[in-house]
Amino acid sequence: MNLFEIVFAFLRRFATRLRPAASRQEPAPRPAAPAPVVVPAPRRPGPRTLAVIRMAQLTVRDGERLVAVLATSRAGRREFTLRCSADLSQGARAGLGLDAFERLLADAEQRDERVVLHVHDRCLMGALLESASAFPRIDLVATLGEDPLGRLNAASIARLNSEAVAVPAPTRRVTQVAPLRVGTDASKSRRRGVGVGLATERGEIRARFFAQTSDVLQGELQAIEFALDSYPGRPLVIESDSLNAVRYLTERSRSSNRVHAEAVARILPRIKATSSRVVWVRGHDGHDLNEAADRAARAARRQREFGLGSDWLETMLGSITADCFAAAA
């Protein structure tokens, strides 16, 4: 038996219990003489009460609980009755809702009132609609609007939320990544194209050849961009021996060369986004990363100029890496 059938069976038994006893007995035999007919005065309907039943699983002080709220509004006065259960099963949920409905029905009988009711739980609402004829004092409303019943529903939500304990969001530990020192350099070919190289303080050496580069400054900017491409998202301290390239990227100087200006426009946002810096170092003046990057750039240029294979370039970069580590040791 599913949950809907359980709720429906309960309501059917409950309605049978409420039915007057005379309706369940055999009709009495008709008297021999007709009794005088007394017509009662028309009965005025009692006041209409608004009601909402809602249920939710909340984190309260004692842990996870199922909480049901019966919210009523009589003559503009709101009342909230709450019940909770440590049992989080669907059966317990249905039980809480039926308890709230039974209390509401008993109050309606005692007060001689009609009730306009909205039940948030679809299973309980569906079962009540199936048995609506057994509860003539209850008018069920499935859809809410911007009316007093809708406002009572909003108040019931707020009342439930007030029972929940605020659970702090897990604190997120942010690990600060130290900037990585990277030296960059470019080596211009006698024809069109430039080799670029980089070297890091960890002894990593990389090189690449850009065939369409027309001048050294463009190559120096490409070497800086090559470093950003090689370590995406990481803060870098990029050491370059090109004074013009560093000025364009640090002093916001504008180049009249369109190609240079476009390269600067690409690089600046990436530097800012990664909290990186570009600093100038004097070339061929004993700076280890600059010297290693210069050798890597020349190796990439020579490979292309002399038509050497990729194995030759890998061997050269390995030799530069060994020298870098040896120098650091």
C-alpha positions as CSV (number, residue, x, y, z in Angstrom):
1,M,0.0,0.0,0.0
2,N,1.5,3.3,-1.0
3,L,1.4,6.5,1.0
4,F,-1.6,8.0,-0.8
5,E,-3.6,4.8,0.0
6,I,-2.6,4.9,3.6
7,V,-3.8,8.6,4.0
8,F,-7.0,7.9,2.1
9,A,-7.8,4.9,4.3
10,F,-7.3,6.9,7.4
11,L,-9.5,9.7,6.2
12,R,-12.3,7.2,5.2
13,R,-12.2,5.6,8.7
14,F,-12.1,9.1,10.2
15,A,-15.1,10.3,8.2
16,T,-17.1,7.1,9.2
17,R,-16.3,7.9,12.9
18,L,-17.7,11.4,12.5
19,R,-20.9,10.3,10.8
20,P,-23.9,10.4,13.2
21,A,-24.9,7.1,14.8
22,A,-28.4,7.2,13.4
23,S,-27.0,7.2,9.8
24,R,-25.3,3.8,10.5
25,Q,-28.5,2.1,11.9
26,E,-31.4,0.5,10.2
27,P,-34.3,3.0,9.6
28,A,-36.9,2.9,12.3
29,P,-40.4,1.6,11.4
30,R,-42.8,4.3,10.3
31,P,-45.2,5.3,13.1
32,A,-48.8,4.6,12.7
33,A,-49.9,8.2,13.1
34,P,-48.0,11.0,11.4
35,A,-46.2,13.2,13.9
36,P,-46.5,17.0,13.6
37,V,-43.9,18.5,11.3
38,V,-41.6,21.1,12.9
39,V,-39.7,23.2,10.5
40,P,-36.5,24.5,12.2
41,A,-35.4,28.1,11.7
42,P,-32.8,28.5,9.0
43,R,-29.3,28.1,10.4
44,R,-26.9,30.9,9.8
45,P,-23.5,29.8,8.7
46,G,-20.7,30.3,11.2
47,P,-17.7,32.5,10.6
48,R,-15.1,31.4,7.9
49,T,-11.6,30.6,9.1
50,L,-8.5,30.6,7.0
51,A,-6.0,27.7,7.5
52,V,-2.8,26.4,6.0
53,I,-1.0,23.1,6.7
54,R,2.7,22.9,5.7
55,M,5.4,20.4,6.4
56,A,9.2,20.6,5.9
57,Q,12.4,18.9,6.9
58,L,14.5,21.3,8.9
59,T,17.8,21.5,10.7
60,V,16.9,22.4,14.3
61,R,18.8,22.5,17.5
62,D,18.4,18.8,18.0
63,G,19.3,17.8,14.5
64,E,17.2,17.0,11.4
65,R,13.4,17.0,12.1
66,L,10.2,16.9,10.3
67,V,8.1,19.9,11.3
68,A,4.4,20.6,10.5
69,V,2.7,23.9,11.1
70,L,-1.0,24.5,11.3
71,A,-1.6,28.2,10.6
72,T,-5.0,29.7,11.2
73,S,-6.5,33.2,10.8
74,R,-9.7,34.0,12.7
75,A,-11.0,37.6,12.5
76,G,-7.6,38.8,11.4
77,R,-5.8,37.0,14.3
78,R,-3.2,34.4,13.3
79,E,-2.2,31.4,15.4
80,F,0.5,28.8,14.6
81,T,0.6,25.3,16.0
82,L,3.8,23.3,15.4
83,R,4.5,19.6,15.7
84,C,7.8,17.8,15.0
85,S,9.1,14.3,14.6
86,A,12.6,12.8,14.6
87,D,11.3,10.2,12.2
88,L,12.0,11.5,8.6
89,S,10.1,8.9,6.8
90,Q,7.1,9.5,4.4
91,G,4.8,7.8,6.9
92,A,5.8,10.2,9.6
93,R,5.3,13.1,7.3
94,A,1.7,11.9,6.5
95,G,1.1,11.4,10.2
96,L,2.0,14.9,11.1
97,G,-0.2,16.3,8.4
98,L,-3.2,14.2,9.5
99,D,-2.7,15.3,13.1
100,A,-2.8,18.9,12.1
101,F,-5.9,18.3,9.9
102,E,-7.7,16.4,12.8
103,R,-7.1,19.2,15.2
104,L,-8.4,21.8,12.7
105,L,-11.5,19.7,12.1
106,A,-12.2,19.3,15.8
107,D,-11.8,23.1,16.3
108,A,-14.2,23.8,13.4
109,E,-16.8,21.5,15.0
110,Q,-16.4,23.0,18.4
111,R,-16.5,26.6,17.1
112,D,-19.3,25.9,14.6
113,E,-17.3,27.5,11.8
114,R,-16.4,26.8,8.2
115,V,-12.7,26.6,7.2
116,V,-11.0,27.5,3.9
117,L,-7.9,25.3,3.9
118,H,-4.8,25.0,1.8
119,V,-2.5,22.0,2.3
120,H,1.0,22.3,0.8
121,D,1.7,18.6,0.8
122,R,0.4,17.2,-2.5
123,C,-0.2,13.7,-1.2
124,L,-2.3,14.8,1.7
125,M,-4.1,17.4,-0.4
126,G,-5.0,14.8,-3.0
127,A,-6.4,12.4,-0.3
128,L,-8.5,15.2,1.3
129,L,-9.9,16.1,-2.1
130,E,-11.0,12.5,-2.6
131,S,-12.8,12.6,0.7
132,A,-14.0,16.2,0.6
133,S,-17.7,15.2,0.9
134,A,-17.0,13.7,4.4
135,F,-15.9,17.1,5.7
136,P,-18.5,19.6,4.8
137,R,-17.1,22.3,7.0
138,I,-13.8,22.3,5.1
139,D,-13.4,24.1,1.8
140,L,-10.2,23.0,0.1
141,V,-8.2,25.5,-2.0
142,A,-5.4,24.1,-4.2
143,T,-4.1,27.3,-5.8
144,L,-3.1,30.4,-3.8
145,G,-3.0,34.0,-5.0
146,E,-2.4,37.4,-3.6
147,D,-5.3,37.1,-1.1
148,P,-5.5,36.6,2.7
149,L,-5.0,32.9,2.3
150,G,-1.9,33.4,0.2
151,R,-0.6,35.8,2.8
152,L,-1.3,33.3,5.6
153,N,0.7,30.7,3.6
154,A,3.6,33.1,3.3
155,A,3.4,33.6,7.1
156,S,3.5,29.9,7.7
157,I,6.6,29.6,5.6
158,A,8.3,32.3,7.7
159,R,7.2,30.5,10.9
160,L,8.8,27.3,9.7
161,N,12.0,29.1,8.7
162,S,12.2,30.7,12.1
163,E,12.5,27.2,13.6
164,A,15.5,26.3,11.5
165,V,19.0,26.8,12.9
166,A,21.3,28.8,10.6
167,V,24.0,26.4,9.5
168,P,27.1,28.3,8.6
169,A,28.5,27.7,5.2
170,P,31.8,25.8,5.2
171,T,34.7,28.2,5.2
172,R,36.7,27.9,2.1
173,R,40.4,28.0,2.6
174,V,42.2,30.0,0.0
175,T,45.8,28.9,-0.6
176,Q,48.0,31.7,-1.5
177,V,50.2,30.7,-4.4
178,A,53.6,32.3,-4.5
179,P,54.5,34.0,-7.7
180,L,56.8,32.1,-10.0
181,R,59.9,33.8,-11.4
182,V,60.1,33.4,-15.2
183,G,62.8,34.8,-17.5
184,T,61.8,35.5,-21.1
185,D,63.8,36.5,-24.2
186,A,63.5,36.6,-28.0
187,S,66.0,35.9,-30.8
188,K,65.3,37.4,-34.3
189,S,66.0,35.4,-37.4
190,R,67.9,36.9,-40.3
191,R,64.7,36.3,-42.3
192,R,61.1,36.6,-41.0
193,G,60.3,34.9,-37.7
194,V,61.6,34.9,-34.1
195,G,62.5,32.3,-31.5
196,V,61.3,32.8,-28.0
197,G,62.4,31.1,-24.8
198,L,61.5,31.1,-21.1
199,A,63.2,29.7,-18.0
200,T,61.8,29.4,-14.5
201,E,63.4,29.4,-11.1
202,R,62.5,25.7,-10.9
203,G,64.7,25.0,-13.9
204,E,62.0,24.5,-16.5
205,I,63.0,25.5,-20.0
206,R,60.7,26.0,-22.9
207,A,61.1,27.4,-26.4
208,R,59.0,28.2,-29.5
209,F,59.4,29.7,-33.0
210,F,56.9,32.3,-34.3
211,A,57.3,32.4,-38.1
212,Q,55.3,35.6,-38.9
213,T,57.0,37.9,-36.4
214,S,58.7,40.9,-38.1
215,D,60.7,42.6,-35.4
216,V,62.4,41.9,-32.1
217,L,60.1,44.0,-29.9
218,Q,57.1,42.0,-31.2
219,G,59.1,38.9,-30.3
220,E,59.8,40.1,-26.8
221,L,56.1,40.7,-26.3
222,Q,55.3,37.3,-27.7
223,A,57.9,35.8,-25.2
224,I,56.0,37.4,-22.3
225,E,52.7,36.1,-23.7
226,F,54.3,32.7,-24.1
227,A,55.1,32.7,-20.4
228,L,51.4,33.5,-19.5
229,D,50.3,30.7,-21.9
230,S,52.6,28.2,-20.3
231,Y,51.4,28.9,-16.7
232,P,47.7,29.9,-17.0
233,G,46.1,31.4,-14.0
234,R,49.3,31.5,-11.9
235,P,50.9,34.7,-10.7
236,L,54.2,35.3,-12.3
237,V,57.1,37.6,-12.0
238,I,58.3,37.9,-15.6
239,E,61.8,39.1,-16.1
240,S,62.5,40.7,-19.5
241,D,65.6,42.5,-20.9
242,S,63.4,44.5,-23.3
243,L,63.0,47.9,-21.8
244,N,60.4,49.0,-24.4
245,A,58.3,46.0,-23.8
246,V,58.4,46.5,-20.0
247,R,57.5,50.2,-20.4
248,Y,54.5,49.4,-22.6
249,L,53.2,47.0,-19.9
250,T,54.0,49.0,-16.8
251,E,54.0,52.7,-17.7
252,R,50.9,52.4,-19.9
253,S,52.9,53.9,-22.8
254,R,51.2,53.6,-26.1
255,S,53.0,52.3,-29.2
256,S,52.3,53.8,-32.6
257,N,52.9,50.3,-34.1
258,R,49.5,48.6,-34.5
259,V,51.0,45.1,-34.0
260,H,52.8,46.1,-30.8
261,A,49.7,47.9,-29.5
262,E,47.5,44.8,-30.1
263,A,49.9,42.6,-28.3
264,V,50.0,45.0,-25.3
265,A,46.2,45.1,-25.2
266,R,46.1,41.2,-25.0
267,I,48.7,40.9,-22.3
268,L,47.7,43.7,-19.9
269,P,44.3,42.1,-18.8
270,R,46.0,38.7,-18.3
271,I,48.7,40.3,-16.1
272,K,46.0,42.0,-14.0
273,A,43.8,38.9,-13.7
274,T,46.7,36.7,-12.4
275,S,48.3,39.4,-10.2
276,S,51.5,39.0,-12.2
277,R,54.3,41.5,-12.8
278,V,56.7,42.3,-15.5
279,V,60.1,43.6,-14.5
280,W,63.2,44.7,-16.4
281,V,66.6,43.1,-16.0
282,R,69.8,44.0,-17.9
283,G,70.5,41.5,-20.6
284,H,73.7,39.4,-20.6
285,D,74.6,40.7,-17.1
286,G,74.6,37.5,-15.1
287,H,70.9,37.0,-14.5
288,D,70.5,33.3,-14.6
289,L,66.9,33.1,-15.9
290,N,67.6,35.7,-18.6
291,E,70.7,33.8,-19.7
292,A,68.8,30.5,-19.9
293,A,65.8,32.1,-21.7
294,D,68.3,33.7,-24.2
295,R,69.9,30.3,-25.0
296,A,66.4,28.7,-25.4
297,A,65.3,31.4,-27.8
298,R,68.4,31.0,-29.9
299,A,68.0,27.3,-30.0
300,A,64.4,27.6,-31.3
301,R,65.6,30.1,-34.0
302,R,68.5,27.9,-35.1
303,Q,66.4,24.8,-35.3
304,R,64.1,26.6,-37.8
305,E,66.9,28.4,-39.7
306,F,69.0,25.2,-40.3
307,G,66.1,22.8,-40.6
308,L,67.0,20.7,-37.6
309,G,64.6,18.2,-36.1
310,S,62.6,18.4,-32.9
311,D,65.0,15.9,-31.3
312,W,67.8,18.4,-31.7
313,L,65.8,21.1,-29.9
314,E,64.8,18.8,-27.1
315,T,68.5,17.9,-26.6
316,M,69.5,21.5,-26.5
317,L,66.8,22.4,-24.0
318,G,67.8,19.5,-21.9
319,S,71.4,20.7,-21.9
320,I,70.2,24.2,-20.9
321,T,68.1,22.7,-18.1
322,A,71.1,20.8,-16.8
323,D,73.2,23.9,-16.8
324,C,70.5,25.9,-15.0
325,F,70.2,23.3,-12.2
326,A,74.0,23.0,-12.0
327,A,74.3,26.7,-11.7
328,A,71.6,26.8,-9.0
329,A,73.4,24.0,-7.1
